[in-house]
Amino acid sequence: MITAIVLIKTSVDRIPEIAEQIAALDNVSEVFSVTGTYDLIAMVRVGRHEDLAEVIPGRISKIQGVEATDTHVAFRTYSQHDLEAAFAIGLDN
């Protein structure tokens, strides 16, 4: 699974509506409203690198009010959930 973190600038008067539209797209797992240079951060998960083009410029960037995106592709994912699952292997509850 390929994970992309998409930083999104939007029309500030439509942030909630744009966030909801982005969150409803296939392959978008979360959308965060944030402070700072960008208005939203979307987590996109796809099976192939080529699929990123379909989701980000193909769908996210075409939503009315999305002004710019800056995409970062993750090399590796680390999470507390993954660590807990690894340590739980072979343990009976």
Secondary structure, DSSP 8 states (H G I E B T S, - for coil): -EEEEEEEEE-GGGHHHHHHHHHTSTTEEEEEE-SSS-SEEEEEEESSHHHHHHHIIIIITTSTTEEEEEEEE-S----HHHHHHHHHTT---
